[in-house]
Amino acid sequence: MRAALALALLALAGAAAAQPIWRCGPDGRTLQDRPCSDGTKLAVTDDRPDAEETAAAREVARREAALAESLRAERHARERQAQAAPGAFVEPKPALAEPARRKDKPETKKKKKKSAKKQR
């Protein structure tokens, strides 16, 4: 009895998925299940992944999660090691006194402004 009911439901689901859809209206924004005078029939397919594709996607997600976890653990181990070794601290580089000059632009000398006191 249950098998017959399941088979009937599958047949109805397959028939429902195979029903055509029409795009109607002057701008084609209305969708309906019956033909219309100015409509065009749309080919609708079921793009849902099957069980094999779903299993493959889950396996990829599992591998990526395992890789992320191993990278996290590796980073934490390096951070603990750096904190434990007092000589491992590296001083930051001092800021440059002058900004780096572009090599394709020739250097120009800046004109010095005369102060107002010297002009008097």
N, CA, C and O atoms as CSV, one atom per row, in Angstrom:
chain,resi,resn,atom,element,x,y,z
A,1,MET,N,N,0.832,-1.191,0.000
A,1,MET,CA,C,0.000,0.000,0.000
A,1,MET,C,C,0.876,1.255,0.000
A,1,MET,O,O,0.647,2.174,-0.786
A,2,ARG,N,N,1.888,1.292,0.889
A,2,ARG,CA,C,2.764,2.456,0.962
A,2,ARG,C,C,3.578,2.610,-0.313
A,2,ARG,O,O,3.813,3.726,-0.777
A,3,ALA,N,N,4.004,1.498,-0.871
A,3,ALA,CA,C,4.790,1.548,-2.108
A,3,ALA,C,C,3.947,2.111,-3.251
A,3,ALA,O,O,4.445,2.891,-4.063
A,4,ALA,N,N,2.692,1.726,-3.317
A,4,ALA,CA,C,1.810,2.221,-4.365
A,4,ALA,C,C,1.562,3.721,-4.193
A,4,ALA,O,O,1.517,4.465,-5.173
A,5,LEU,N,N,1.404,4.154,-2.952
A,5,LEU,CA,C,1.204,5.571,-2.674
A,5,LEU,C,C,2.451,6.372,-3.045
A,5,LEU,O,O,2.349,7.446,-3.637
A,6,ALA,N,N,3.625,5.849,-2.697
A,6,ALA,CA,C,4.876,6.529,-3.040
A,6,ALA,C,C,5.047,6.604,-4.550
A,6,ALA,O,O,5.481,7.629,-5.078
A,7,LEU,N,N,4.707,5.518,-5.251
A,7,LEU,CA,C,4.818,5.499,-6.708
A,7,LEU,C,C,3.856,6.506,-7.334
A,7,LEU,O,O,4.212,7.193,-8.291
A,8,ALA,N,N,2.652,6.594,-6.805
A,8,ALA,CA,C,1.671,7.551,-7.314
A,8,ALA,C,C,2.137,8.987,-7.087
A,8,ALA,O,O,1.984,9.833,-7.968
A,9,LEU,N,N,2.701,9.267,-5.921
A,9,LEU,CA,C,3.212,10.605,-5.630
A,9,LEU,C,C,4.372,10.970,-6.550
A,9,LEU,O,O,4.462,12.102,-7.025
A,10,LEU,N,N,5.256,10.013,-6.799
A,10,LEU,CA,C,6.369,10.256,-7.716
A,10,LEU,C,C,5.868,10.534,-9.132
A,10,LEU,O,O,6.404,11.403,-9.819
A,11,ALA,N,N,4.862,9.811,-9.564
A,11,ALA,CA,C,4.299,10.021,-10.896
A,11,ALA,C,C,3.672,11.404,-10.997
A,11,ALA,O,O,3.817,12.085,-12.012
A,12,LEU,N,N,2.969,11.820,-9.935
A,12,LEU,CA,C,2.357,13.152,-9.941
A,12,LEU,C,C,3.427,14.240,-9.905
A,12,LEU,O,O,3.291,15.261,-10.578
A,13,ALA,N,N,4.470,14.037,-9.140
A,13,ALA,CA,C,5.544,15.024,-9.059
A,13,ALA,C,C,6.241,15.150,-10.402
A,13,ALA,O,O,6.581,16.255,-10.825
A,14,GLY,N,N,6.456,14.027,-11.078
A,14,GLY,CA,C,7.076,14.062,-12.402
A,14,GLY,C,C,6.180,14.756,-13.403
A,14,GLY,O,O,6.657,15.511,-14.251
A,15,ALA,N,N,4.884,14.507,-13.314
A,15,ALA,CA,C,3.946,15.153,-14.231
A,15,ALA,C,C,3.865,16.645,-13.949
A,15,ALA,O,O,3.741,17.445,-14.876
A,16,ALA,N,N,3.933,17.024,-12.691
A,16,ALA,CA,C,3.870,18.445,-12.341
A,16,ALA,C,C,5.102,19.173,-12.836
A,16,ALA,O,O,5.007,20.319,-13.273
A,17,ALA,N,N,6.250,18.532,-12.775
A,17,ALA,CA,C,7.484,19.171,-13.220
A,17,ALA,C,C,7.509,19.305,-14.735
A,17,ALA,O,O,8.174,20.194,-15.266
A,18,ALA,N,N,6.794,18.434,-15.435
A,18,ALA,CA,C,6.814,18.452,-16.885
A,18,ALA,C,C,5.759,19.386,-17.475
A,18,ALA,O,O,5.722,19.546,-18.695
A,19,GLN,N,N,4.919,19.994,-16.684
A,19,GLN,CA,C,3.881,20.877,-17.209
A,19,GLN,C,C,4.511,22.130,-17.791
A,19,GLN,O,O,5.419,22.704,-17.190
A,20,PRO,N,N,4.042,22.555,-18.945
A,20,PRO,CA,C,4.610,23.762,-19.560
A,20,PRO,C,C,4.133,25.031,-18.868
A,20,PRO,O,O,3.093,25.055,-18.209
A,21,ILE,N,N,4.918,26.073,-19.037
A,21,ILE,CA,C,4.580,27.380,-18.483
A,21,ILE,C,C,4.605,28.379,-19.632
A,21,ILE,O,O,5.464,28.300,-20.510
A,22,TRP,N,N,3.655,29.326,-19.626
A,22,TRP,CA,C,3.598,30.341,-20.662
A,22,TRP,C,C,3.891,31.716,-20.076
A,22,TRP,O,O,3.418,32.062,-18.994
A,23,ARG,N,N,4.669,32.477,-20.800
A,23,ARG,CA,C,4.956,33.869,-20.438
A,23,ARG,C,C,3.988,34.718,-21.260
A,23,ARG,O,O,4.014,34.688,-22.491
A,24,CYS,N,N,3.135,35.474,-20.571
A,24,CYS,CA,C,2.075,36.223,-21.238
A,24,CYS,C,C,2.160,37.702,-20.915
A,24,CYS,O,O,2.967,38.136,-20.091
A,25,GLY,N,N,1.307,38.466,-21.585
A,25,GLY,CA,C,1.235,39.900,-21.340
A,25,GLY,C,C,2.119,40.667,-22.306
A,25,GLY,O,O,3.009,40.099,-22.940
A,26,PRO,N,N,1.863,41.974,-22.411
A,26,PRO,CA,C,2.624,42.781,-23.363
A,26,PRO,C,C,4.114,42.862,-23.006
A,26,PRO,O,O,4.961,42.938,-23.897
A,27,ASP,N,N,4.429,42.846,-21.730
A,27,ASP,CA,C,5.837,42.929,-21.329
A,27,ASP,C,C,6.405,41.564,-20.951
A,27,ASP,O,O,7.584,41.473,-20.608
A,28,GLY,N,N,5.601,40.500,-21.005
A,28,GLY,CA,C,6.073,39.156,-20.713
A,28,GLY,C,C,6.337,38.886,-19.254
A,28,GLY,O,O,7.098,37.981,-18.914
A,29,ARG,N,N,5.717,39.661,-18.387
A,29,ARG,CA,C,5.961,39.494,-16.952
A,29,ARG,C,C,4.977,38.551,-16.274
A,29,ARG,O,O,5.188,38.175,-15.121
A,30,THR,N,N,3.925,38.168,-16.950
A,30,THR,CA,C,2.920,37.293,-16.361
A,30,THR,C,C,3.229,35.855,-16.741
A,30,THR,O,O,3.406,35.545,-17.919
A,31,LEU,N,N,3.294,34.981,-15.755
A,31,LEU,CA,C,3.512,33.559,-15.981
A,31,LEU,C,C,2.244,32.814,-15.607
A,31,LEU,O,O,1.620,33.103,-14.586
A,32,GLN,N,N,1.866,31.842,-16.451
A,32,GLN,CA,C,0.668,31.060,-16.149
A,32,GLN,C,C,0.800,29.661,-16.718
A,32,GLN,O,O,1.661,29.390,-17.554
A,33,ASP,N,N,-0.079,28.768,-16.245
A,33,ASP,CA,C,-0.012,27.378,-16.670
A,33,ASP,C,C,-0.913,27.064,-17.858
A,33,ASP,O,O,-0.976,25.913,-18.290
A,34,ARG,N,N,-1.614,28.068,-18.398
A,34,ARG,CA,C,-2.477,27.873,-19.565
A,34,ARG,C,C,-1.967,28.747,-20.710
A,34,ARG,O,O,-1.420,29.824,-20.471
A,35,PRO,N,N,-2.142,28.293,-21.939
A,35,PRO,CA,C,-1.696,29.100,-23.080
A,35,PRO,C,C,-2.462,30.418,-23.156
A,35,PRO,O,O,-3.617,30.503,-22.741
A,36,CYS,N,N,-1.805,31.435,-23.690
A,36,CYS,CA,C,-2.449,32.727,-23.882
A,36,CYS,C,C,-2.166,33.180,-25.311
A,36,CYS,O,O,-1.250,32.672,-25.957
A,37,SER,N,N,-2.960,34.144,-25.808
A,37,SER,CA,C,-2.858,34.541,-27.218
A,37,SER,C,C,-1.509,35.179,-27.560
A,37,SER,O,O,-0.968,34.921,-28.635
A,38,ASP,N,N,-0.963,35.997,-26.677
A,38,ASP,CA,C,0.305,36.678,-26.953
A,38,ASP,C,C,1.481,36.053,-26.207
A,38,ASP,O,O,2.528,36.685,-26.065
A,39,GLY,N,N,1.316,34.804,-25.723
A,39,GLY,CA,C,2.342,34.187,-24.875
A,39,GLY,C,C,3.325,33.325,-25.633
A,39,GLY,O,O,3.111,32.950,-26.785
A,40,THR,N,N,4.393,33.030,-24.955
A,40,THR,CA,C,5.403,32.111,-25.474
A,40,THR,C,C,5.584,30.993,-24.456
A,40,THR,O,O,5.551,31.219,-23.247
A,41,LYS,N,N,5.775,29.791,-24.969
A,41,LYS,CA,C,5.922,28.635,-24.112
A,41,LYS,C,C,7.369,28.580,-23.615
A,41,LYS,O,O,8.308,28.740,-24.394
A,42,LEU,N,N,7.535,28.352,-22.314
A,42,LEU,CA,C,8.861,28.268,-21.715
A,42,LEU,C,C,9.226,26.815,-21.461
A,42,LEU,O,O,8.383,26.014,-21.059
A,43,ALA,N,N,10.473,26.487,-21.696
A,43,ALA,CA,C,10.972,25.156,-21.368
A,43,ALA,C,C,11.553,25.227,-19.968
A,43,ALA,O,O,12.562,25.896,-19.743
A,44,VAL,N,N,10.928,24.547,-19.038
A,44,VAL,CA,C,11.352,24.576,-17.643
A,44,VAL,C,C,11.964,23.223,-17.298
A,44,VAL,O,O,11.366,22.175,-17.543
A,45,THR,N,N,13.147,23.264,-16.732
A,45,THR,CA,C,13.803,22.027,-16.319
A,45,THR,C,C,14.092,22.087,-14.823
A,45,THR,O,O,14.196,23.163,-14.235
A,46,ASP,N,N,14.218,20.926,-14.235
A,46,ASP,CA,C,14.531,20.820,-12.818
A,46,ASP,C,C,16.051,20.751,-12.681
A,46,ASP,O,O,16.662,19.745,-13.039
A,47,ASP,N,N,16.659,21.817,-12.166
A,47,ASP,CA,C,18.109,21.904,-12.050
A,47,ASP,C,C,18.629,21.504,-10.676
A,47,ASP,O,O,19.802,21.722,-10.374
A,48,ARG,N,N,17.791,20.932,-9.856
A,48,ARG,CA,C,18.250,20.532,-8.532
A,48,ARG,C,C,19.295,19.431,-8.660
A,48,ARG,O,O,19.179,18.562,-9.523
A,49,PRO,N,N,20.321,19.462,-7.801
A,49,PRO,CA,C,21.354,18.435,-7.884
A,49,PRO,C,C,20.812,17.074,-7.450
A,49,PRO,O,O,19.941,16.978,-6.586
A,50,ASP,N,N,21.347,16.034,-8.068
A,50,ASP,CA,C,20.933,14.695,-7.657
A,50,ASP,C,C,21.740,14.275,-6.427
A,50,ASP,O,O,22.572,15.036,-5.933
A,51,ALA,N,N,21.494,13.086,-5.947
A,51,ALA,CA,C,22.129,12.617,-4.707
A,51,ALA,C,C,23.646,12.535,-4.849
A,51,ALA,O,O,24.375,12.832,-3.903
A,52,GLU,N,N,24.123,12.136,-6.023
A,52,GLU,CA,C,25.570,12.019,-6.237
A,52,GLU,C,C,26.247,13.393,-6.196
A,52,GLU,O,O,27.308,13.542,-5.591
A,53,GLU,N,N,25.644,14.383,-6.831
A,53,GLU,CA,C,26.206,15.742,-6.806
A,53,GLU,C,C,26.179,16.328,-5.398
A,53,GLU,O,O,27.118,17.008,-4.983
A,54,THR,N,N,25.104,16.064,-4.672
A,54,THR,CA,C,24.997,16.552,-3.297
A,54,THR,C,C,26.064,15.914,-2.418
A,54,THR,O,O,26.677,16.595,-1.596
A,55,ALA,N,N,26.292,14.624,-2.581
A,55,ALA,CA,C,27.312,13.930,-1.788
A,55,ALA,C,C,28.703,14.470,-2.123
A,55,ALA,O,O,29.533,14.645,-1.231
A,56,ALA,N,N,28.958,14.731,-3.403
A,56,ALA,CA,C,30.263,15.274,-3.809
A,56,ALA,C,C,30.476,16.666,-3.219
A,56,ALA,O,O,31.571,16.990,-2.758
A,57,ALA,N,N,29.433,17.482,-3.235
A,57,ALA,CA,C,29.539,18.833,-2.678
A,57,ALA,C,C,29.768,18.780,-1.166
A,57,ALA,O,O,30.541,19.572,-0.627
A,58,ARG,N,N,29.112,17.866,-0.494
A,58,ARG,CA,C,29.318,17.722,0.954
A,58,ARG,C,C,30.740,17.255,1.261
A,58,ARG,O,O,31.330,17.686,2.251
A,59,GLU,N,N,31.297,16.373,0.417
A,59,GLU,CA,C,32.663,15.899,0.618
A,59,GLU,C,C,33.657,17.044,0.434
A,59,GLU,O,O,34.616,17.156,1.198
A,60,VAL,N,N,33.438,17.892,-0.569
A,60,VAL,CA,C,34.309,19.055,-0.777
A,60,VAL,C,C,34.223,19.996,0.420
A,60,VAL,O,O,35.244,20.493,0.895
A,61,ALA,N,N,33.024,20.238,0.902
A,61,ALA,CA,C,32.850,21.109,2.066
A,61,ALA,C,C,33.531,20.516,3.300
A,61,ALA,O,O,34.130,21.252,4.084
A,62,ARG,N,N,33.446,19.190,3.481
A,62,ARG,CA,C,34.098,18.540,4.615
A,62,ARG,C,C,35.616,18.677,4.525
A,62,ARG,O,O,36.275,18.967,5.524
A,63,ARG,N,N,36.177,18.466,3.321
A,63,ARG,CA,C,37.633,18.594,3.150
A,63,ARG,C,C,38.091,20.024,3.389
A,63,ARG,O,O,39.126,20.244,4.017
A,64,GLU,N,N,37.331,21.003,2.894
A,64,GLU,CA,C,37.703,22.404,3.102
A,64,GLU,C,C,37.623,22.795,4.568
A,64,GLU,O,O,38.455,23.563,5.049
A,65,ALA,N,N,36.634,22.279,5.279
A,65,ALA,CA,C,36.526,22.562,6.714
A,65,ALA,C,C,37.700,21.939,7.469
A,65,ALA,O,O,38.234,22.550,8.394
A,66,ALA,N,N,38.105,20.724,7.082
A,66,ALA,CA,C,39.248,20.079,7.731
A,66,ALA,C,C,40.530,20.856,7.452
A,66,ALA,O,O,41.361,21.020,8.346
A,67,LEU,N,N,40.699,21.334,6.226
A,67,LEU,CA,C,41.874,22.128,5.886
A,67,LEU,C,C,41.886,23.432,6.676
A,67,LEU,O,O,42.928,23.835,7.193
A,68,ALA,N,N,40.743,24.088,6.771
A,68,ALA,CA,C,40.657,25.338,7.537
A,68,ALA,C,C,41.011,25.094,8.998
A,68,ALA,O,O,41.704,25.907,9.611
A,69,GLU,N,N,40.548,23.998,9.555
A,69,GLU,CA,C,40.853,23.680,10.948
A,69,GLU,C,C,42.344,23.406,11.132
A,69,GLU,O,O,42.932,23.839,12.123
A,70,SER,N,N,42.962,22.692,10.188
A,70,SER,CA,C,44.394,22.404,10.330
A,70,SER,C,C,45.216,23.684,10.184
A,70,SER,O,O,46.217,23.857,10.880
A,71,LEU,N,N,44.805,24.580,9.289
A,71,LEU,CA,C,45.507,25.860,9.145
A,71,LEU,C,C,45.355,26.715,10.405
A,71,LEU,O,O,46.296,27.395,10.814
A,72,ARG,N,N,44.178,26.680,11.012
A,72,ARG,CA,C,43.954,27.430,12.247
A,72,ARG,C,C,44.842,26.895,13.367
A,72,ARG,O,O,45.460,27.666,14.102
A,73,ALA,N,N,44.898,25.574,13.491
A,73,ALA,CA,C,45.727,24.961,14.532
A,73,ALA,C,C,47.204,25.270,14.299
A,73,ALA,O,O,47.947,25.521,15.247
A,74,GLU,N,N,47.623,25.251,13.047
A,74,GLU,CA,C,49.016,25.574,12.718
A,74,GLU,C,C,49.342,27.023,13.073
A,74,GLU,O,O,50.406,27.305,13.623
A,75,ARG,N,N,48.437,27.930,12.763
A,75,ARG,CA,C,48.641,29.341,13.095
A,75,ARG,C,C,48.718,29.543,14.602
A,75,ARG,O,O,49.576,30.284,15.082
A,76,HIS,N,N,47.834,28.896,15.351
A,76,HIS,CA,C,47.860,29.015,16.813
A,76,HIS,C,C,49.172,28.475,17.384
A,76,HIS,O,O,49.722,29.049,18.325
A,77,ALA,N,N,49.672,27.377,16.821
A,77,ALA,CA,C,50.939,26.819,17.294
A,77,ALA,C,C,52.086,27.798,17.032
A,77,ALA,O,O,52.948,27.985,17.891
A,78,ARG,N,N,52.099,28.418,15.859
A,78,ARG,CA,C,53.141,29.408,15.558
A,78,ARG,C,C,53.039,30.610,16.487
A,78,ARG,O,O,54.059,31.141,16.929
A,79,GLU,N,N,51.823,31.042,16.786
A,79,GLU,CA,C,51.645,32.186,17.685
A,79,GLU,C,C,52.121,31.850,19.099
A,79,GLU,O,O,52.754,32.681,19.750
A,80,ARG,N,N,51.823,30.645,19.577
A,80,ARG,CA,C,52.296,30.228,20.906
A,80,ARG,C,C,53.820,30.149,20.928
A,80,ARG,O,O,54.448,30.552,21.907
A,81,GLN,N,N,54.406,29.639,19.871
A,81,GLN,CA,C,55.852,29.528,19.783
A,81,GLN,C,C,56.497,30.914,19.780
A,81,GLN,O,O,57.525,31.115,20.426
A,82,ALA,N,N,55.916,31.856,19.074
A,82,ALA,CA,C,56.457,33.207,19.019
A,82,ALA,C,C,56.349,33.888,20.382
A,82,ALA,O,O,57.241,34.650,20.754
A,83,GLN,N,N,55.289,33.635,21.125
A,83,GLN,CA,C,55.136,34.234,22.450
A,83,GLN,C,C,56.099,33.620,23.452
A,83,GLN,O,O,56.554,34.302,24.371
A,84,ALA,N,N,56.415,32.342,23.287
A,84,ALA,CA,C,57.285,31.657,24.232
A,84,ALA,C,C,58.748,32.026,24.033
A,84,ALA,O,O,59.516,31.984,24.994
A,85,ALA,N,N,59.155,32.380,22.839
A,85,ALA,CA,C,60.553,32.707,22.547
A,85,ALA,C,C,60.740,34.217,22.682
A,85,ALA,O,O,60.269,34.969,21.829
A,86,PRO,N,N,61.439,34.688,23.768
A,86,PRO,CA,C,61.574,36.134,23.964
A,86,PRO,C,C,62.422,36.809,22.897
A,86,PRO,O,O,62.214,37.991,22.624
A,87,GLY,N,N,63.366,36.110,22.285
A,87,GLY,CA,C,64.220,36.725,21.276
A,87,GLY,C,C,63.592,36.730,19.901
A,87,GLY,O,O,64.216,37.182,18.942
A,88,ALA,N,N,62.390,36.246,19.785
A,88,ALA,CA,C,61.763,36.140,18.475
A,88,ALA,C,C,61.115,37.446,18.038
A,88,ALA,O,O,60.684,37.573,16.892
A,89,PHE,N,N,61.042,38.428,18.955
A,89,PHE,CA,C,60.394,39.686,18.601
A,89,PHE,C,C,61.289,40.482,17.667
A,89,PHE,O,O,62.480,40.640,17.934
A,90,VAL,N,N,60.740,40.973,16.599
A,90,VAL,CA,C,61.486,41.758,15.630
A,90,VAL,C,C,60.977,43.188,15.714
A,90,VAL,O,O,59.776,43.443,15.632
A,91,GLU,N,N,61.920,44.124,15.879
A,91,GLU,CA,C,61.544,45.533,15.950
A,91,GLU,C,C,60.943,45.964,14.621
A,91,GLU,O,O,61.401,45.534,13.562
A,92,PRO,N,N,59.935,46.797,14.669
A,92,PRO,CA,C,59.385,47.286,13.408
A,92,PRO,C,C,60.385,48.198,12.709
A,92,PRO,O,O,61.200,48.856,13.356
A,93,LYS,N,N,60.316,48.229,11.390
A,93,LYS,CA,C,61.229,49.070,10.625
A,93,LYS,C,C,60.891,50.531,10.886
A,93,LYS,O,O,59.717,50.892,10.954
A,94,PRO,N,N,61.924,51.387,11.034
A,94,PRO,CA,C,61.639,52.807,11.242
A,94,PRO,C,C,61.046,53.414,9.963
A,94,PRO,O,O,61.321,52.959,8.853
A,95,ALA,N,N,60.244,54.430,10.151
A,95,ALA,CA,C,59.641,55.094,8.998
A,95,ALA,C,C,60.719,55.829,8.228
A,95,ALA,O,O,61.674,56.336,8.816
A,96,LEU,N,N,60.572,55.887,6.942
A,96,LEU,CA,C,61.529,56.589,6.106
A,96,LEU,C,C,61.432,58.089,6.357
A,96,LEU,O,O,60.339,58.624,6.541
A,97,ALA,N,N,62.586,58.769,6.365
A,97,ALA,CA,C,62.592,60.218,6.579
A,97,ALA,C,C,61.955,60.920,5.393
A,97,ALA,O,O,61.204,61.880,5.567
A,98,GLU,N,N,62.250,60.446,4.185
A,98,GLU,CA,C,61.667,61.032,2.987
A,98,GLU,C,C,60.868,59.958,2.276
A,98,GLU,O,O,61.216,58.778,2.330
A,99,PRO,N,N,59.812,60.358,1.619
A,99,PRO,CA,C,59.076,59.363,0.847
A,99,PRO,C,C,59.927,58.899,-0.329
A,99,PRO,O,O,60.748,59.658,-0.843
A,100,ALA,N,N,59.736,57.686,-0.743
A,100,ALA,CA,C,60.504,57.151,-1.867
A,100,ALA,C,C,60.171,57.947,-3.126
A,100,ALA,O,O,59.012,58.266,-3.391
A,101,ARG,N,N,61.211,58.257,-3.892
A,101,ARG,CA,C,61.023,59.030,-5.126
A,101,ARG,C,C,60.814,58.083,-6.291
A,101,ARG,O,O,61.368,56.985,-6.344
A,102,ARG,N,N,60.004,58.540,-7.211
A,102,ARG,CA,C,59.773,57.766,-8.418
A,102,ARG,C,C,60.968,57.923,-9.339
A,102,ARG,O,O,61.475,59.032,-9.505
A,103,LYS,N,N,61.423,56.849,-9.935
A,103,LYS,CA,C,62.587,56.887,-10.800
A,103,LYS,C,C,62.274,57.487,-12.159
A,103,LYS,O,O,63.165,58.023,-12.818
A,104,ASP,N,N,61.027,57.407,-12.586
A,104,ASP,CA,C,60.693,57.937,-13.905
A,104,ASP,C,C,60.433,59.441,-13.881
A,104,ASP,O,O,60.235,60.045,-14.935
A,105,LYS,N,N,60.430,60.048,-12.709
A,105,LYS,CA,C,60.174,61.475,-12.584
A,105,LYS,C,C,61.460,62.158,-12.115
A,105,LYS,O,O,61.979,61.814,-11.054
A,106,PRO,N,N,61.991,63.132,-12.893
A,106,PRO,CA,C,63.235,63.787,-12.478
A,106,PRO,C,C,63.025,64.601,-11.209
A,106,PRO,O,O,61.946,65.135,-10.951
A,107,GLU,N,N,64.096,64.674,-10.431
A,107,GLU,CA,C,64.032,65.435,-9.193
A,107,GLU,C,C,64.062,66.923,-9.512
A,107,GLU,O,O,64.819,67.364,-10.376
A,108,THR,N,N,63.256,67.677,-8.828
A,108,THR,CA,C,63.242,69.132,-8.996
A,108,THR,C,C,63.535,69.762,-7.647
A,108,THR,O,O,63.121,69.270,-6.597
A,109,LYS,N,N,64.254,70.856,-7.710
A,109,LYS,CA,C,64.570,71.560,-6.475
A,109,LYS,C,C,63.411,72.462,-6.126
A,109,LYS,O,O,62.807,73.092,-6.995
A,110,LYS,N,N,63.106,72.517,-4.839
A,110,LYS,CA,C,62.036,73.373,-4.378
A,110,LYS,C,C,62.581,74.782,-4.171
A,110,LYS,O,O,63.682,74.978,-3.657
A,111,LYS,N,N,61.782,75.742,-4.582
A,111,LYS,CA,C,62.176,77.144,-4.376
A,111,LYS,C,C,61.871,77.522,-2.934
A,111,LYS,O,O,60.815,77.195,-2.393
A,112,LYS,N,N,62.825,78.219,-2.329
A,112,LYS,CA,C,62.621,78.661,-0.962
A,112,LYS,C,C,61.881,79.985,-0.974
A,112,LYS,O,O,62.200,80.894,-1.740
A,113,LYS,N,N,60.899,80.069,-0.119
A,113,LYS,CA,C,60.141,81.315,-0.011
A,113,LYS,C,C,60.903,82.271,0.887
A,113,LYS,O,O,61.467,81.883,1.911
A,114,LYS,N,N,60.905,83.516,0.481
A,114,LYS,CA,C,61.551,84.536,1.315
A,114,LYS,C,C,60.594,84.891,2.432
A,114,LYS,O,O,59.390,85.027,2.215
A,115,SER,N,N,61.125,85.036,3.601
A,115,SER,CA,C,60.266,85.385,4.731
A,115,SER,C,C,59.911,86.858,4.652
A,115,SER,O,O,60.634,87.647,4.043
A,116,ALA,N,N,58.836,87.213,5.246
A,116,ALA,CA,C,58.330,88.594,5.207
A,116,ALA,C,C,59.295,89.547,5.924
A,116,ALA,O,O,59.358,90.720,5.554
A,117,LYS,N,N,60.038,89.100,6.918
A,117,LYS,CA,C,60.964,89.947,7.667
A,117,LYS,C,C,62.162,90.356,6.795
A,117,LYS,O,O,62.627,91.491,6.896
A,118,LYS,N,N,62.651,89.485,5.970
A,118,LYS,CA,C,63.812,89.776,5.135
A,118,LYS,C,C,63.455,90.730,4.006
A,118,LYS,O,O,64.329,91.460,3.538
A,119,GLN,N,N,62.222,90.754,3.555
A,119,GLN,CA,C,61.836,91.621,2.453
A,119,GLN,C,C,61.744,93.077,2.881
A,119,GLN,O,O,61.837,93.942,2.011
A,120,ARG,N,N,61.573,93.409,4.129
A,120,ARG,CA,C,61.392,94.783,4.600
A,120,ARG,C,C,62.646,95.494,4.667
A,120,ARG,O,O,62.672,96.665,5.044
